[in-house]
């Protein structure tokens, strides 16, 4: 959703993100920047590192 929301102002992006997160099915969100507030919204997080090509799984 990061690219889809990048052109929106912060308030609009947050409102749209909240709407998407209320979707009752599975949501896959790819973020370039994931702050702690955003991190708490997810029950599972998979991090992929370009530098090490390692994957870590949280949740």
C-alpha positions in Angstrom: 0.0 0.0 0.0 3.0 2.3 0.4 3.2 3.2 -3.2 -0.6 3.6 -3.5 -0.6 6.0 -0.5 2.6 7.9 -1.3 0.8 10.6 -3.3 -1.8 11.3 -0.6 -1.5 13.8 2.3 -0.8 12.2 5.7 -4.4 12.4 6.9 -5.9 10.9 3.8 -3.3 8.1 3.7 -4.0 7.3 7.4 -7.8 7.1 6.8 -7.4 4.9 3.8 -5.0 2.7 5.6 -7.4 2.3 8.5 -10.2 1.3 6.1 -8.0 -1.3 4.5 -6.9 -2.7 7.9 -10.5 -3.2 8.8 -11.0 -5.5 5.8 -12.1 -8.9 7.3 -9.8 -10.9 5.0 -6.0 -11.2 4.7 -4.2 -8.0 4.0 -0.6 -8.1 2.6 1.0 -4.7 3.0 4.5 -3.9 1.6 6.1 -0.9 3.3 9.4 0.8 2.7 9.2 2.5 6.1 7.5 0.9 9.0 7.4 3.0 12.2 6.4 1.5 15.6 2.8 2.9 15.4 2.3 1.2 12.1 4.0 -2.0 13.3 1.5 -2.4 16.1 -1.3 -2.6 13.6 -0.2 -6.0 12.2 -0.4 -9.4 13.8 2.4 -10.9 11.6 5.4 -9.2 10.0 7.8 -10.6 7.5 11.0 -8.5 6.9 13.1 -9.0 3.8 16.6 -7.4 3.8 18.1 -6.5 0.5 21.6 -6.3 2.0 21.7 -9.8 3.5 18.9 -11.5 1.5 17.7 -12.9 4.8 14.1 -13.1 5.9 12.9 -12.7 9.5 9.4 -13.6 10.7 7.6 -12.0 13.6 4.3 -13.4 14.9 
